[in-house]
């Protein structure tokens, strides 16, 4: 009988730990139940480090994800579709910047809000964009002392 209680107790602890891991994973990855999003478009010179699923942040808070990335064969720029969580209104003079969390950190898209009282409509294009900066090319410029392209 004592062995049975121990097995039940150990099973309950394992089950609680599994539920805790599931909840933590859902929070860490930004998984949400329900709620929709709307699309904004942006075109960048370089999307180095960005792919579908990359976070979109405003003031450091995740507000969406990158839902599509493709090469525009007419302009030779990378076009991106940003899925912004419903209820978050972005001023129509905002900028989209590809940023890094640090030297070894991941890449994300930062929305730098403008001051306009008007907001982007779903499907609108963010015209003010800043692409990824290659760390290797910056280091080469520093080491060689040359101004590069």
N, C-alpha and C positions, 0 to 999 in steps of 0.2 A: 504494500500500500504506500509506503514511504517513497519507493522508487517511482511509482506512478505520479505522485505529486511533483517530484523533482522533474520528471519528463514534461509534465504540463507547464511547470514554471519556466523551464528552459525553452520550450516551444513558444510560450507567450513572449519571452524576451527576444527571441529570434524574429518573431512576427512583428513586434514593435520596432525593432531595428530596421527591418525591411520597409515598413511603412514610412519610417523616418527618412530613409534614403530616397524613396520615391518623392516625398514632399520636398526634400532638399533639392533634388534634381530638377523638379518642376519649377521651383523658384529660381534656381541658378540659371536655367536656360531661358527663362522668361515665358514659359508655357502658360497659357491662360485658357480658361474655359469660357467660351462664348466671346462676344465682342467682335466687332469687325474692324476693317481698315479701309483706307482710301489710298489711291495711288498718286504719286507725284513722279515726274520724270526729271532726269538730269543727265547732262553730257559732260564727260571728263576727258582730259588729255591722257591720263593714265589712271588705271584702277588697280595698281599693284597692291596685292594683299587683300583685295575685296572680292567676294564671291556671293552667290545666293545664300542667304541666311545670315549675312554679316549684320551686326547691330547698327541701328540708327539711334543716335543719342542727341538730346538737347539738354544742356547744362549738366551733363554727366548721367542723365537718366534715360534709360532705354525707352524709346517711343515707337519703335517699329523695327522692321528688318528689310534687307534688300531682297526683292522678290524676283528680279530678272536682270541679267547682264548680257549685253550683246554688242558686237562691233557694228558701227554704222559704216557701211562700205562706201558711202558718198563723202563723208567728212573725215573718215579714218579716226574717229573718236569713239570712246566707249560710252554707250548709252546704258543708263541704269534706271530701273523702276524701283521706287521706294514705297513700301507699304507702311503708311503712318496710321497708328491706332486712332480709331474714331474718337472724336471729342477733343483731339489736340489740334488746335488751329495754328498754322504757321504763317507769320506775316509775309506778304508777297514780295518783300525786298530782302528776304533772308538769303544766306549763302549756305551751300553744302560743301564741306571740307572733308577730305579723307585724312584721318588722323591716326596716330599710333599711341598705344598705351605706354610706350617707353621703348628702350633699346631692344628688348627681347619680347615685348608685349604684342598683343594682337592688334589688328587694324579695325577701325570702325568709321562710320560716316557721322560726322558732327554737323548738326544744324546750328548755324550761327544766326540767331534771330535778328531781324531788322526792327525798325521802329514804326513801320507802316501800320495804320489802323485797318488796312484791308488784308485779307488772308487769301492764300492759294485756294482755288477751286479744285476739286478732285480731277485728276488728269492733267493739271497744269504743269509747266516746266520751270524748274529752278534754273535761272540763267546764270547766276553768280556761283561758279564752282571753282574749286581748287583741287587739282589732282594730287596723287601720291607723290611724295618726294623720295627719290631713291637714296637710301642711306649710303650705299656703296659709292655712288657718284659724288656725294658730298664729301666723303672721306678722301676720295681720290683728288678732289679739288684742293682740299686742305693739305694733303701730303705733298702734292706736286706744286702747289701754289699757282696753278693755272686756272683761269676762268674758262669754264667749259660751256657746252651748248646745253 
